[in-house]
Amino acid sequence: MTDEQRRQVLAKAVVAKLAQPGRWRVEMQADDYAVLVWGRRPNHLLHFVIFLIFGAWLLPWMLITLVSHERRYLMEVDDTGEVSLRRI
């Protein structure tokens, strides 16, 4: 498989992953691999402002922080055109 074909296979696989439900985004992409991220970090500034206004927002803010996090995945294309996705 040529380098151009591998790039096309990777591009199609990335687009397919981004089309899936969830909070997927591309952090970095090269010719034969891409780093995809699922999830988002909480907006701590916003939660701090809500805490200052409402006072009792500390517990929900802590729960949101514990539940909301990012997961990084490496999507690679090998010489045969097989796409693999693994958590890093």
Distance bins in CASP14 RR format, pairs under 12 A and 6 or more apart:
PFRMAT RR
TARGET T0000
AUTHOR 0000-0000-0000
RMODE 2
METHOD distances of the structure
MODEL  1
1 7 0 0 0 0 0 1 0 0 0 0 0
1 8 0 0 0 0 1 0 0 0 0 0 0
1 9 1 0 0 1 0 0 0 0 0 0 0
1 10 0 0 0 0 0 1 0 0 0 0 0
1 32 0 0 0 0 0 1 0 0 0 0 0
1 77 0 0 0 0 1 0 0 0 0 0 0
1 78 0 0 0 0 1 0 0 0 0 0 0
1 79 1 0 0 1 0 0 0 0 0 0 0
1 80 1 0 0 1 0 0 0 0 0 0 0
1 81 1 0 1 0 0 0 0 0 0 0 0
1 82 0 0 0 0 1 0 0 0 0 0 0
1 83 0 0 0 0 0 1 0 0 0 0 0
2 8 0 0 0 0 1 0 0 0 0 0 0
2 9 0 0 0 0 0 1 0 0 0 0 0
2 31 0 0 0 0 0 1 0 0 0 0 0
2 32 0 0 0 0 0 1 0 0 0 0 0
2 77 0 0 0 0 0 1 0 0 0 0 0
2 79 0 0 0 0 0 1 0 0 0 0 0
2 81 0 0 0 0 0 1 0 0 0 0 0
3 9 0 0 0 0 0 1 0 0 0 0 0
3 10 0 0 0 0 0 1 0 0 0 0 0
3 30 0 0 0 0 0 1 0 0 0 0 0
3 31 1 0 0 1 0 0 0 0 0 0 0
3 32 1 0 0 1 0 0 0 0 0 0 0
3 77 0 0 0 0 1 0 0 0 0 0 0
3 79 0 0 0 0 0 1 0 0 0 0 0
3 81 0 0 0 0 0 1 0 0 0 0 0
4 10 0 0 0 0 0 1 0 0 0 0 0
4 11 0 0 0 0 0 1 0 0 0 0 0
4 31 0 0 0 0 1 0 0 0 0 0 0
4 32 0 0 0 0 0 1 0 0 0 0 0
4 77 0 0 0 0 0 1 0 0 0 0 0
5 11 0 0 0 0 0 1 0 0 0 0 0
5 12 0 0 0 0 0 1 0 0 0 0 0
5 31 0 0 0 0 0 1 0 0 0 0 0
5 32 0 0 0 0 0 1 0 0 0 0 0
5 77 0 0 0 0 1 0 0 0 0 0 0
5 78 0 0 0 0 0 1 0 0 0 0 0
5 79 0 0 0 0 0 1 0 0 0 0 0
5 80 0 0 0 0 0 1 0 0 0 0 0
5 81 1 0 0 1 0 0 0 0 0 0 0
6 12 0 0 0 0 0 1 0 0 0 0 0
6 13 0 0 0 0 0 1 0 0 0 0 0
6 30 0 0 0 0 0 1 0 0 0 0 0
6 31 1 0 0 1 0 0 0 0 0 0 0
6 32 1 0 1 0 0 0 0 0 0 0 0
6 33 0 0 0 0 1 0 0 0 0 0 0
6 34 0 0 0 0 0 1 0 0 0 0 0
6 75 0 0 0 0 0 1 0 0 0 0 0
6 76 0 0 0 0 1 0 0 0 0 0 0
6 77 1 0 1 0 0 0 0 0 0 0 0
6 78 0 0 0 0 1 0 0 0 0 0 0
6 79 1 0 0 1 0 0 0 0 0 0 0
6 80 0 0 0 0 1 0 0 0 0 0 0
6 81 1 0 0 1 0 0 0 0 0 0 0
6 82 0 0 0 0 0 1 0 0 0 0 0
6 83 0 0 0 0 1 0 0 0 0 0 0
7 13 0 0 0 0 0 1 0 0 0 0 0
7 14 0 0 0 0 0 1 0 0 0 0 0
7 29 0 0 0 0 1 0 0 0 0 0 0
7 30 0 0 0 0 1 0 0 0 0 0 0
7 31 1 0 1 0 0 0 0 0 0 0 0
7 32 1 0 0 1 0 0 0 0 0 0 0
7 33 0 0 0 0 0 1 0 0 0 0 0
7 34 0 0 0 0 0 1 0 0 0 0 0
7 77 0 0 0 0 1 0 0 0 0 0 0
7 81 0 0 0 0 0 1 0 0 0 0 0
8 14 0 0 0 0 0 1 0 0 0 0 0
8 15 0 0 0 0 0 1 0 0 0 0 0
8 31 0 0 0 0 0 1 0 0 0 0 0
8 32 0 0 0 0 0 1 0 0 0 0 0
8 77 0 0 0 0 1 0 0 0 0 0 0
8 81 0 0 0 0 1 0 0 0 0 0 0
8 83 0 0 0 0 0 1 0 0 0 0 0
9 15 0 0 0 0 0 1 0 0 0 0 0
9 16 0 0 0 0 0 1 0 0 0 0 0
9 31 0 0 0 0 0 1 0 0 0 0 0
9 32 0 0 0 0 1 0 0 0 0 0 0
9 33 0 0 0 0 0 1 0 0 0 0 0
9 34 0 0 0 0 0 1 0 0 0 0 0
9 75 0 0 0 0 0 1 0 0 0 0 0
9 76 0 0 0 0 0 1 0 0 0 0 0
9 77 1 0 1 0 0 0 0 0 0 0 0
9 78 0 0 0 0 1 0 0 0 0 0 0
9 79 0 0 0 0 0 1 0 0 0 0 0
9 80 0 0 0 0 0 1 0 0 0 0 0
9 81 1 0 1 0 0 0 0 0 0 0 0
9 82 0 0 0 0 1 0 0 0 0 0 0
9 83 1 0 0 1 0 0 0 0 0 0 0
9 84 0 0 0 0 0 1 0 0 0 0 0
10 16 0 0 0 0 0 1 0 0 0 0 0
10 17 0 0 0 0 0 1 0 0 0 0 0
10 26 0 0 0 0 0 1 0 0 0 0 0
10 29 1 0 0 1 0 0 0 0 0 0 0
10 30 0 0 0 0 1 0 0 0 0 0 0
10 31 1 0 0 1 0 0 0 0 0 0 0
10 32 1 0 0 1 0 0 0 0 0 0 0
10 33 1 0 0 1 0 0 0 0 0 0 0
10 34 1 0 0 1 0 0 0 0 0 0 0
10 35 0 0 0 0 0 1 0 0 0 0 0
10 36 0 0 0 0 0 1 0 0 0 0 0
10 74 0 0 0 0 0 1 0 0 0 0 0
10 75 1 0 0 1 0 0 0 0 0 0 0
10 76 0 0 0 0 1 0 0 0 0 0 0
10 77 1 0 1 0 0 0 0 0 0 0 0
10 78 0 0 0 0 0 1 0 0 0 0 0
10 81 0 0 0 0 1 0 0 0 0 0 0
10 82 0 0 0 0 0 1 0 0 0 0 0
10 83 1 0 0 1 0 0 0 0 0 0 0
10 84 0 0 0 0 0 1 0 0 0 0 0
10 85 0 0 0 0 0 1 0 0 0 0 0
11 17 0 0 0 0 0 1 0 0 0 0 0
11 18 0 0 0 0 0 1 0 0 0 0 0
11 26 0 0 0 0 0 1 0 0 0 0 0
11 29 0 0 0 0 1 0 0 0 0 0 0
11 30 0 0 0 0 0 1 0 0 0 0 0
11 31 0 0 0 0 0 1 0 0 0 0 0
11 32 0 0 0 0 0 1 0 0 0 0 0
11 33 0 0 0 0 0 1 0 0 0 0 0
11 34 0 0 0 0 1 0 0 0 0 0 0
11 75 0 0 0 0 0 1 0 0 0 0 0
11 77 0 0 0 0 1 0 0 0 0 0 0
11 83 0 0 0 0 0 1 0 0 0 0 0
12 18 0 0 0 0 0 1 0 0 0 0 0
12 19 0 0 0 0 0 1 0 0 0 0 0
12 34 0 0 0 0 0 1 0 0 0 0 0
12 75 0 0 0 0 0 1 0 0 0 0 0
12 77 0 0 0 0 1 0 0 0 0 0 0
12 81 0 0 0 0 0 1 0 0 0 0 0
12 83 0 0 0 0 1 0 0 0 0 0 0
13 19 0 0 0 0 0 1 0 0 0 0 0
13 20 0 0 0 0 0 1 0 0 0 0 0
13 24 0 0 0 0 0 1 0 0 0 0 0
13 26 0 0 0 0 0 1 0 0 0 0 0
13 29 0 0 0 0 0 1 0 0 0 0 0
13 32 0 0 0 0 0 1 0 0 0 0 0
13 33 0 0 0 0 0 1 0 0 0 0 0
13 34 0 0 0 0 1 0 0 0 0 0 0
13 36 0 0 0 0 1 0 0 0 0 0 0
13 73 0 0 0 0 0 1 0 0 0 0 0
13 75 1 0 0 1 0 0 0 0 0 0 0
13 76 0 0 0 0 1 0 0 0 0 0 0
13 77 1 0 0 1 0 0 0 0 0 0 0
13 81 0 0 0 0 1 0 0 0 0 0 0
13 82 0 0 0 0 0 1 0 0 0 0 0
13 83 1 0 1 0 0 0 0 0 0 0 0
13 84 0 0 0 0 1 0 0 0 0 0 0
13 85 0 0 0 0 1 0 0 0 0 0 0
14 20 0 0 0 0 0 1 0 0 0 0 0
14 24 0 0 0 0 1 0 0 0 0 0 0
14 25 0 0 0 0 0 1 0 0 0 0 0
14 26 1 0 0 1 0 0 0 0 0 0 0
14 27 0 0 0 0 0 1 0 0 0 0 0
14 28 0 0 0 0 0 1 0 0 0 0 0
14 29 1 0 0 1 0 0 0 0 0 0 0
14 30 0 0 0 0 0 1 0 0 0 0 0
14 32 0 0 0 0 0 1 0 0 0 0 0
14 33 0 0 0 0 0 1 0 0 0 0 0
14 34 1 0 1 0 0 0 0 0 0 0 0
14 35 0 0 0 0 0 1 0 0 0 0 0
14 36 1 0 0 1 0 0 0 0 0 0 0
14 73 0 0 0 0 0 1 0 0 0 0 0
14 74 0 0 0 0 0 1 0 0 0 0 0
14 75 1 0 0 1 0 0 0 0 0 0 0
14 76 0 0 0 0 0 1 0 0 0 0 0
14 77 0 0 0 0 0 1 0 0 0 0 0
14 83 0 0 0 0 1 0 0 0 0 0 0
14 85 0 0 0 0 0 1 0 0 0 0 0
15 24 0 0 0 0 0 1 0 0 0 0 0
15 26 0 0 0 0 1 0 0 0 0 0 0
15 29 0 0 0 0 0 1 0 0 0 0 0
15 34 0 0 0 0 0 1 0 0 0 0 0
15 36 0 0 0 0 0 1 0 0 0 0 0
15 75 0 0 0 0 0 1 0 0 0 0 0
15 83 0 0 0 0 0 1 0 0 0 0 0
16 24 0 0 0 0 0 1 0 0 0 0 0
16 34 0 0 0 0 0 1 0 0 0 0 0
16 36 0 0 0 0 0 1 0 0 0 0 0
16 75 0 0 0 0 0 1 0 0 0 0 0
16 83 0 0 0 0 1 0 0 0 0 0 0
16 85 0 0 0 0 0 1 0 0 0 0 0
17 23 0 0 0 0 0 1 0 0 0 0 0
17 24 1 0 1 0 0 0 0 0 0 0 0
17 25 0 0 0 0 1 0 0 0 0 0 0
17 26 0 0 0 0 1 0 0 0 0 0 0
17 29 0 0 0 0 0 1 0 0 0 0 0
17 34 0 0 0 0 1 0 0 0 0 0 0
17 35 0 0 0 0 0 1 0 0 0 0 0
17 36 1 0 0 1 0 0 0 0 0 0 0
17 37 0 0 0 0 0 1 0 0 0 0 0
17 38 0 0 0 0 1 0 0 0 0 0 0
17 73 0 0 0 0 1 0 0 0 0 0 0
17 74 0 0 0 0 0 1 0 0 0 0 0
17 75 1 0 0 1 0 0 0 0 0 0 0
17 83 0 0 0 0 1 0 0 0 0 0 0
17 85 1 0 0 1 0 0 0 0 0 0 0
18 24 1 0 1 0 0 0 0 0 0 0 0
18 25 1 0 0 1 0 0 0 0 0 0 0
18 26 1 0 0 1 0 0 0 0 0 0 0
18 29 0 0 0 0 0 1 0 0 0 0 0
18 34 0 0 0 0 0 1 0 0 0 0 0
18 36 0 0 0 0 1 0 0 0 0 0 0
18 37 0 0 0 0 0 1 0 0 0 0 0
18 38 0 0 0 0 0 1 0 0 0 0 0
18 75 0 0 0 0 0 1 0 0 0 0 0
20 36 0 0 0 0 0 1 0 0 0 0 0
20 38 0 0 0 0 1 0 0 0 0 0 0
20 85 0 0 0 0 0 1 0 0 0 0 0
21 38 0 0 0 0 0 1 0 0 0 0 0
22 36 0 0 0 0 0 1 0 0 0 0 0
22 37 0 0 0 0 0 1 0 0 0 0 0
22 38 1 0 0 1 0 0 0 0 0 0 0
22 39 1 0 0 1 0 0 0 0 0 0 0
22 40 0 0 0 0 0 1 0 0 0 0 0
22 71 0 0 0 0 0 1 0 0 0 0 0
23 36 0 0 0 0 0 1 0 0 0 0 0
23 37 0 0 0 0 1 0 0 0 0 0 0
23 38 1 0 0 1 0 0 0 0 0 0 0
23 39 1 0 1 0 0 0 0 0 0 0 0
23 40 1 0 1 0 0 0 0 0 0 0 0
23 41 0 0 0 0 0 1 0 0 0 0 0
23 68 0 0 0 0 1 0 0 0 0 0 0
23 69 0 0 0 0 0 1 0 0 0 0 0
23 70 0 0 0 0 1 0 0 0 0 0 0
23 71 0 0 0 0 1 0 0 0 0 0 0
24 34 0 0 0 0 0 1 0 0 0 0 0
24 35 0 0 0 0 0 1 0 0 0 0 0
24 36 1 0 1 0 0 0 0 0 0 0 0
24 37 1 0 0 1 0 0 0 0 0 0 0
24 38 1 0 1 0 0 0 0 0 0 0 0
24 39 1 0 0 1 0 0 0 0 0 0 0
24 40 0 0 0 0 0 1 0 0 0 0 0
24 70 0 0 0 0 0 1 0 0 0 0 0
24 71 0 0 0 0 0 1 0 0 0 0 0
24 72 0 0 0 0 0 1 0 0 0 0 0
24 73 0 0 0 0 1 0 0 0 0 0 0
24 75 0 0 0 0 0 1 0 0 0 0 0
24 85 0 0 0 0 0 1 0 0 0 0 0
25 34 0 0 0 0 0 1 0 0 0 0 0
25 35 0 0 0 0 1 0 0 0 0 0 0
25 36 1 0 0 1 0 0 0 0 0 0 0
25 37 1 0 1 0 0 0 0 0 0 0 0
25 38 0 0 0 0 1 0 0 0 0 0 0
25 39 0 0 0 0 1 0 0 0 0 0 0
25 40 0 0 0 0 1 0 0 0 0 0 0
25 70 0 0 0 0 1 0 0 0 0 0 0
25 71 0 0 0 0 0 1 0 0 0 0 0
25 72 0 0 0 0 0 1 0 0 0 0 0
25 73 0 0 0 0 0 1 0 0 0 0 0
26 33 0 0 0 0 0 1 0 0 0 0 0
26 34 1 0 1 0 0 0 0 0 0 0 0
26 35 1 0 0 1 0 0 0 0 0 0 0
26 36 1 0 1 0 0 0 0 0 0 0 0
26 37 1 0 0 1 0 0 0 0 0 0 0
26 38 0 0 0 0 0 1 0 0 0 0 0
26 72 0 0 0 0 0 1 0 0 0 0 0
26 73 0 0 0 0 0 1 0 0 0 0 0
26 74 0 0 0 0 0 1 0 0 0 0 0
26 75 0 0 0 0 1 0 0 0 0 0 0
27 33 0 0 0 0 0 1 0 0 0 0 0
27 34 0 0 0 0 1 0 0 0 0 0 0
27 35 1 0 1 0 0 0 0 0 0 0 0
27 36 1 0 0 1 0 0 0 0 0 0 0
27 37 1 0 1 0 0 0 0 0 0 0 0
27 38 0 0 0 0 0 1 0 0 0 0 0
27 39 0 0 0 0 0 1 0 0 0 0 0
27 70 0 0 0 0 1 0 0 0 0 0 0
27 71 0 0 0 0 0 1 0 0 0 0 0
27 72 1 0 0 1 0 0 0 0 0 0 0
27 73 0 0 0 0 1 0 0 0 0 0 0
27 74 0 0 0 0 0 1 0 0 0 0 0
27 75 0 0 0 0 0 1 0 0 0 0 0
27 88 0 0 0 0 0 1 0 0 0 0 0
28 34 1 0 0 1 0 0 0 0 0 0 0
28 35 1 0 1 0 0 0 0 0 0 0 0
28 36 0 0 0 0 1 0 0 0 0 0 0
28 37 0 0 0 0 1 0 0 0 0 0 0
28 72 0 0 0 0 1 0 0 0 0 0 0
28 73 0 0 0 0 0 1 0 0 0 0 0
28 74 0 0 0 0 1 0 0 0 0 0 0
28 75 0 0 0 0 0 1 0 0 0 0 0
28 88 0 0 0 0 0 1 0 0 0 0 0
29 35 1 0 0 1 0 0 0 0 0 0 0
29 36 0 0 0 0 1 0 0 0 0 0 0
29 37 0 0 0 0 0 1 0 0 0 0 0
29 74 0 0 0 0 0 1 0 0 0 0 0
29 75 0 0 0 0 1 0 0 0 0 0 0
29 76 0 0 0 0 0 1 0 0 0 0 0
29 77 0 0 0 0 0 1 0 0 0 0 0
30 74 0 0 0 0 0 1 0 0 0 0 0
30 75 0 0 0 0 0 1 0 0 0 0 0
30 76 0 0 0 0 1 0 0 0 0 0 0
30 77 0 0 0 0 0 1 0 0 0 0 0
31 76 0 0 0 0 0 1 0 0 0 0 0
31 77 0 0 0 0 1 0 0 0 0 0 0
32 74 0 0 0 0 0 1 0 0 0 0 0
32 75 0 0 0 0 1 0 0 0 0 0 0
32 76 1 0 0 1 0 0 0 0 0 0 0
32 77 1 0 1 0 0 0 0 0 0 0 0
32 78 0 0 0 0 1 0 0 0 0 0 0
32 79 0 0 0 0 1 0 0 0 0 0 0
32 81 0 0 0 0 1 0 0 0 0 0 0
32 82 0 0 0 0 0 1 0 0 0 0 0
32 83 0 0 0 0 0 1 0 0 0 0 0
32 84 0 0 0 0 0 1 0 0 0 0 0
33 73 0 0 0 0 0 1 0 0 0 0 0
33 74 1 0 0 1 0 0 0 0 0 0 0
33 75 1 0 0 1 0 0 0 0 0 0 0
33 76 1 0 1 0 0 0 0 0 0 0 0
33 77 1 0 0 1 0 0 0 0 0 0 0
33 78 0 0 0 0 0 1 0 0 0 0 0
33 83 0 0 0 0 1 0 0 0 0 0 0
33 84 0 0 0 0 1 0 0 0 0 0 0
33 85 0 0 0 0 0 1 0 0 0 0 0
33 86 0 0 0 0 0 1 0 0 0 0 0
33 88 0 0 0 0 0 1 0 0 0 0 0
34 72 0 0 0 0 0 1 0 0 0 0 0
34 73 0 0 0 0 1 0 0 0 0 0 0
34 74 1 0 0 1 0 0 0 0 0 0 0
34 75 1 0 1 0 0 0 0 0 0 0 0
34 76 0 0 0 0 1 0 0 0 0 0 0
34 77 0 0 0 0 1 0 0 0 0 0 0
34 83 0 0 0 0 1 0 0 0 0 0 0
34 84 0 0 0 0 0 1 0 0 0 0 0
34 85 0 0 0 0 1 0 0 0 0 0 0
34 88 0 0 0 0 0 1 0 0 0 0 0
35 70 0 0 0 0 0 1 0 0 0 0 0
35 71 0 0 0 0 0 1 0 0 0 0 0
35 72 1 0 0 1 0 0 0 0 0 0 0
35 73 1 0 0 1 0 0 0 0 0 0 0
35 74 1 0 1 0 0 0 0 0 0 0 0
35 75 1 0 0 1 0 0 0 0 0 0 0
35 76 0 0 0 0 0 1 0 0 0 0 0
35 85 0 0 0 0 0 1 0 0 0 0 0
35 86 0 0 0 0 0 1 0 0 0 0 0
35 87 0 0 0 0 0 1 0 0 0 0 0
35 88 1 0 0 1 0 0 0 0 0 0 0
36 70 0 0 0 0 0 1 0 0 0 0 0
36 71 0 0 0 0 1 0 0 0 0 0 0
36 72 1 0 0 1 0 0 0 0 0 0 0
36 73 1 0 1 0 0 0 0 0 0 0 0
36 74 1 0 0 1 0 0 0 0 0 0 0
36 75 1 0 1 0 0 0 0 0 0 0 0
36 76 0 0 0 0 0 1 0 0 0 0 0
36 83 0 0 0 0 0 1 0 0 0 0 0
36 85 1 0 0 1 0 0 0 0 0 0 0
36 86 0 0 0 0 0 1 0 0 0 0 0
36 87 0 0 0 0 0 1 0 0 0 0 0
36 88 0 0 0 0 1 0 0 0 0 0 0
37 69 0 0 0 0 0 1 0 0 0 0 0
37 70 1 0 1 0 0 0 0 0 0 0 0
37 71 1 0 0 1 0 0 0 0 0 0 0
37 72 1 0 1 0 0 0 0 0 0 0 0
37 73 1 0 0 1 0 0 0 0 0 0 0
37 74 0 0 0 0 0 1 0 0 0 0 0
37 75 0 0 0 0 0 1 0 0 0 0 0
37 87 0 0 0 0 0 1 0 0 0 0 0
37 88 0 0 0 0 0 1 0 0 0 0 0
38 68 0 0 0 0 0 1 0 0 0 0 0
38 69 0 0 0 0 1 0 0 0 0 0 0
38 70 1 0 0 1 0 0 0 0 0 0 0
38 71 1 0 1 0 0 0 0 0 0 0 0
38 72 0 0 0 0 1 0 0 0 0 0 0
38 73 1 0 0 1 0 0 0 0 0 0 0
38 75 0 0 0 0 0 1 0 0 0 0 0
38 85 0 0 0 0 0 1 0 0 0 0 0
38 87 0 0 0 0 1 0 0 0 0 0 0
38 88 0 0 0 0 0 1 0 0 0 0 0
39 67 0 0 0 0 0 1 0 0 0 0 0
39 68 1 0 0 1 0 0 0 0 0 0 0
39 69 1 0 0 1 0 0 0 0 0 0 0
39 70 1 0 1 0 0 0 0 0 0 0 0
39 71 1 0 0 1 0 0 0 0 0 0 0
39 72 0 0 0 0 1 0 0 0 0 0 0
39 73 0 0 0 0 0 1 0 0 0 0 0
40 64 0 0 0 0 0 1 0 0 0 0 0
40 65 0 0 0 0 0 1 0 0 0 0 0
40 67 0 0 0 0 0 1 0 0 0 0 0
40 68 1 0 0 1 0 0 0 0 0 0 0
40 69 0 0 0 0 1 0 0 0 0 0 0
40 70 1 0 0 1 0 0 0 0 0 0 0
40 71 0 0 0 0 0 1 0 0 0 0 0
41 47 0 0 0 0 0 1 0 0 0 0 0
41 64 0 0 0 0 0 1 0 0 0 0 0
41 65 0 0 0 0 1 0 0 0 0 0 0
41 67 0 0 0 0 0 1 0 0 0 0 0
41 68 1 0 0 1 0 0 0 0 0 0 0
41 69 1 0 0 1 0 0 0 0 0 0 0
41 70 1 0 0 1 0 0 0 0 0 0 0
41 71 0 0 0 0 0 1 0 0 0 0 0
42 48 0 0 0 0 0 1 0 0 0 0 0
42 50 0 0 0 0 0 1 0 0 0 0 0
42 60 0 0 0 0 0 1 0 0 0 0 0
42 61 1 0 0 1 0 0 0 0 0 0 0
42 62 0 0 0 0 0 1 0 0 0 0 0
42 63 0 0 0 0 0 1 0 0 0 0 0
42 64 1 0 1 0 0 0 0 0 0 0 0
42 65 1 0 1 0 0 0 0 0 0 0 0
42 66 0 0 0 0 1 0 0 0 0 0 0
42 67 0 0 0 0 1 0 0 0 0 0 0
42 68 1 0 1 0 0 0 0 0 0 0 0
42 69 0 0 0 0 1 0 0 0 0 0 0
42 70 0 0 0 0 0 1 0 0 0 0 0
43 49 0 0 0 0 1 0 0 0 0 0 0
43 50 0 0 0 0 1 0 0 0 0 0 0
43 61 0 0 0 0 0 1 0 0 0 0 0
43 64 0 0 0 0 1 0 0 0 0 0 0
43 65 0 0 0 0 0 1 0 0 0 0 0
43 68 0 0 0 0 1 0 0 0 0 0 0
44 50 0 0 0 0 0 1 0 0 0 0 0
44 51 0 0 0 0 1 0 0 0 0 0 0
44 57 0 0 0 0 0 1 0 0 0 0 0
44 61 0 0 0 0 1 0 0 0 0 0 0
44 62 0 0 0 0 0 1 0 0 0 0 0
44 64 0 0 0 0 1 0 0 0 0 0 0
44 65 1 0 0 1 0 0 0 0 0 0 0
44 68 0 0 0 0 0 1 0 0 0 0 0
45 51 0 0 0 0 0 1 0 0 0 0 0
45 52 0 0 0 0 0 1 0 0 0 0 0
45 61 0 0 0 0 0 1 0 0 0 0 0
46 52 0 0 0 0 0 1 0 0 0 0 0
46 53 0 0 0 0 0 1 0 0 0 0 0
46 57 0 0 0 0 0 1 0 0 0 0 0
46 61 0 0 0 0 1 0 0 0 0 0 0
46 64 0 0 0 0 0 1 0 0 0 0 0
47 53 0 0 0 0 0 1 0 0 0 0 0
47 54 0 0 0 0 0 1 0 0 0 0 0
47 55 0 0 0 0 0 1 0 0 0 0 0
47 57 1 0 0 1 0 0 0 0 0 0 0
47 58 0 0 0 0 1 0 0 0 0 0 0
47 59 0 0 0 0 0 1 0 0 0 0 0
47 60 0 0 0 0 1 0 0 0 0 0 0
47 61 1 0 1 0 0 0 0 0 0 0 0
47 62 0 0 0 0 1 0 0 0 0 0 0
47 63 0 0 0 0 0 1 0 0 0 0 0
47 64 1 0 0 1 0 0 0 0 0 0 0
47 65 1 0 0 1 0 0 0 0 0 0 0
47 68 0 0 0 0 0 1 0 0 0 0 0
48 54 0 0 0 0 0 1 0 0 0 0 0
48 55 0 0 0 0 0 1 0 0 0 0 0
48 57 0 0 0 0 1 0 0 0 0 0 0
48 58 0 0 0 0 1 0 0 0 0 0 0
48 61 1 0 0 1 0 0 0 0 0 0 0
48 65 0 0 0 0 0 1 0 0 0 0 0
49 55 0 0 0 0 0 1 0 0 0 0 0
49 57 0 0 0 0 1 0 0 0 0 0 0
49 61 0 0 0 0 0 1 0 0 0 0 0
50 56 0 0 0 0 1 0 0 0 0 0 0
50 57 1 0 1 0 0 0 0 0 0 0 0
50 58 0 0 0 0 1 0 0 0 0 0 0
50 60 0 0 0 0 1 0 0 0 0 0 0
50 61 1 0 0 1 0 0 0 0 0 0 0
50 64 0 0 0 0 0 1 0 0 0 0 0
51 57 1 0 1 0 0 0 0 0 0 0 0
51 58 1 0 1 0 0 0 0 0 0 0 0
51 59 0 0 0 0 0 1 0 0 0 0 0
51 60 0 0 0 0 1 0 0 0 0 0 0
51 61 1 0 0 1 0 0 0 0 0 0 0
51 62 0 0 0 0 0 1 0 0 0 0 0
51 64 0 0 0 0 0 1 0 0 0 0 0
51 65 0 0 0 0 0 1 0 0 0 0 0
52 58 0 0 0 0 0 1 0 0 0 0 0
52 61 0 0 0 0 0 1 0 0 0 0 0
54 60 0 0 0 0 1 0 0 0 0 0 0
54 61 0 0 0 0 0 1 0 0 0 0 0
55 61 0 0 0 0 0 1 0 0 0 0 0
56 62 0 0 0 0 0 1 0 0 0 0 0
57 63 0 0 0 0 0 1 0 0 0 0 0
57 64 0 0 0 0 1 0 0 0 0 0 0
57 65 0 0 0 0 0 1 0 0 0 0 0
58 64 0 0 0 0 0 1 0 0 0 0 0
58 65 0 0 0 0 0 1 0 0 0 0 0
59 65 0 0 0 0 0 1 0 0 0 0 0
59 66 0 0 0 0 0 1 0 0 0 0 0
60 66 0 0 0 0 0 1 0 0 0 0 0
60 67 0 0 0 0 0 1 0 0 0 0 0
60 68 0 0 0 0 0 1 0 0 0 0 0
61 67 0 0 0 0 0 1 0 0 0 0 0
61 68 0 0 0 0 0 1 0 0 0 0 0
62 68 0 0 0 0 0 1 0 0 0 0 0
70 87 0 0 0 0 0 1 0 0 0 0 0
70 88 0 0 0 0 0 1 0 0 0 0 0
71 85 0 0 0 0 0 1 0 0 0 0 0
71 86 0 0 0 0 0 1 0 0 0 0 0
71 87 1 0 0 1 0 0 0 0 0 0 0
71 88 0 0 0 0 1 0 0 0 0 0 0
72 85 0 0 0 0 0 1 0 0 0 0 0
72 86 0 0 0 0 0 1 0 0 0 0 0
72 87 1 0 0 1 0 0 0 0 0 0 0
72 88 1 0 1 0 0 0 0 0 0 0 0
73 83 0 0 0 0 0 1 0 0 0 0 0
73 84 0 0 0 0 1 0 0 0 0 0 0
73 85 1 0 1 0 0 0 0 0 0 0 0
73 86 1 0 0 1 0 0 0 0 0 0 0
73 87 1 0 1 0 0 0 0 0 0 0 0
73 88 1 0 0 1 0 0 0 0 0 0 0
74 83 0 0 0 0 0 1 0 0 0 0 0
74 84 0 0 0 0 1 0 0 0 0 0 0
74 85 1 0 0 1 0 0 0 0 0 0 0
74 86 1 0 1 0 0 0 0 0 0 0 0
74 87 1 0 0 1 0 0 0 0 0 0 0
74 88 1 0 1 0 0 0 0 0 0 0 0
75 82 0 0 0 0 0 1 0 0 0 0 0
75 83 1 0 0 1 0 0 0 0 0 0 0
75 84 1 0 0 1 0 0 0 0 0 0 0
75 85 1 0 1 0 0 0 0 0 0 0 0
75 86 0 0 0 0 1 0 0 0 0 0 0
75 87 0 0 0 0 0 1 0 0 0 0 0
75 88 0 0 0 0 0 1 0 0 0 0 0
76 82 0 0 0 0 1 0 0 0 0 0 0
76 83 1 0 0 1 0 0 0 0 0 0 0
76 84 1 0 1 0 0 0 0 0 0 0 0
76 85 0 0 0 0 1 0 0 0 0 0 0
76 86 1 0 0 1 0 0 0 0 0 0 0
76 88 0 0 0 0 0 1 0 0 0 0 0
77 83 1 0 1 0 0 0 0 0 0 0 0
77 84 0 0 0 0 1 0 0 0 0 0 0
77 85 0 0 0 0 0 1 0 0 0 0 0
78 84 1 0 0 1 0 0 0 0 0 0 0
END
